[in-house]
């Protein structure tokens, strides 16, 4: 005969030999006096489903109910009970012992974020003997998920058909090994949405992988290189790029042929804001961080991202595969699970790591007239790197 539980508050108490039967040998619940234990609602539901509890009395002197009634009552009484139960049950079936990640349950001692629902211990280990392997945050398909602070968590996303997809979120930056320093001086022309350098040194593209050459079968012009606005803004902020002419944002020549008086960096950033809005500052902040880390960022447009990155470029003639896709988001960004799944699936499909760059940029860029900037908020912005990938526990 299997034991019966009794709901008291938000926990199910089980007496008899419950401590030996459930807690000591299988890591369920938390011990009380003697051999009695307390189970969380999801733990009790799992034991009911398995037939290890004969029933749970929902009130004193009430007849015990089975899994179906207990599940429905718990779904009405406890926040997100159904999705939390599905993830708990799935990980249990995969061989993990779990505890709710809050006091007074054993998992409440773990150093995890408040949003974490369960801690899963190393496979085969109990709460008394094992280290936490997965801090699990349960997410429904239609919930939103703040990007900030996700690093270090395992996301268990439950879709509308109750299938579960796991993602691992980790902190860390991107470090490259590209050994290239741009020349001391470049002269360019600022067009509506790019900069052209007419006499760019060959190594700027071949070894630094800056820009895209203007080429053609019958080309009579050599050394012409098109730079994106984010590439040009970065080079200008480093004092490398100057502007010999500037064409208006609409391409109508309204900017005249004279370079901007407040310096090339400010001029390029202003043009970037004209064509892209405040996202330009965020993308520039991330671009500069990647270049400073000796990685080469190039557009990730074909992959639906902001950048793809190459860690070790010696020459474009022998270019390796890019290793990361980088998407730039606001520091307050909230993911939808569908959006997250799409980005991670696409990155995995092209054998790249999906990295989100959480940025915060405030204020304006003020030029000092000599090609450098003071208060360059794109350079000074905080960037938090968040890597997210599929996980099979």
HELIX and SHEET records of a PDB file:
HELIX    1   1 UNK A   18  UNK A   18  1                                   1    
HELIX    2   2 UNK A   19  UNK A   24  3                                   6    
HELIX    3   3 UNK A   25  UNK A   26  1                                   2    
HELIX    4   4 UNK A   41  UNK A   50  1                                  10    
HELIX    5   5 UNK A   67  UNK A   77  1                                  11    
HELIX    6   6 UNK A   81  UNK A   93  1                                  13    
HELIX    7   7 UNK A  106  UNK A  109  5                                   4    
HELIX    8   8 UNK A  202  UNK A  206  1                                   5    
HELIX    9   9 UNK A  229  UNK A  237  1                                   9    
HELIX   10  10 UNK A  264  UNK A  276  1                                  13    
HELIX   11  11 UNK A  279  UNK A  292  1                                  14    
HELIX   12  12 UNK A  301  UNK A  303  5                                   3    
HELIX   13  13 UNK A  316  UNK A  318  5                                   3    
HELIX   14  14 UNK A  337  UNK A  349  1                                  13    
HELIX   15  15 UNK A  377  UNK A  380  1                                   4    
SHEET    1   A 5 UNK A  30  UNK A  31  0                                        
SHEET    2   A 5 UNK A  37  UNK A  40 -1                                        
SHEET    3   A 5 UNK A  11  UNK A  14 -1                                        
SHEET    4   A 5 UNK A   4  UNK A   8 -1                                        
SHEET    5   A 5 UNK A  55  UNK A  57  1                                        
SHEET    1   B10 UNK A  98  UNK A 100  0                                        
SHEET    2   B10 UNK A 118  UNK A 121 -1                                        
SHEET    3   B10 UNK A 132  UNK A 140 -1                                        
SHEET    4   B10 UNK A 154  UNK A 158  1                                        
SHEET    5   B10 UNK A 164  UNK A 171 -1                                        
SHEET    6   B10 UNK A 382  UNK A 391 -1                                        
SHEET    7   B10 UNK A 353  UNK A 360 -1                                        
SHEET    8   B10 UNK A 324  UNK A 330  1                                        
SHEET    9   B10 UNK A 307  UNK A 310 -1                                        
SHEET   10   B10 UNK A 296  UNK A 299 -1                                        
SHEET    1   C 2 UNK A 144  UNK A 146  0                                        
SHEET    2   C 2 UNK A 334  UNK A 336 -1                                        
SHEET    1   D 5 UNK A 212  UNK A 213  0                                        
SHEET    2   D 5 UNK A 225  UNK A 228 -1                                        
SHEET    3   D 5 UNK A 194  UNK A 197 -1                                        
SHEET    4   D 5 UNK A 186  UNK A 190 -1                                        
SHEET    5   D 5 UNK A 241  UNK A 246  1                                        
SHEET    1   E 2 UNK A 366  UNK A 367  0                                        
SHEET    2   E 2 UNK A 373  UNK A 374 -1                                        
END                                                                             
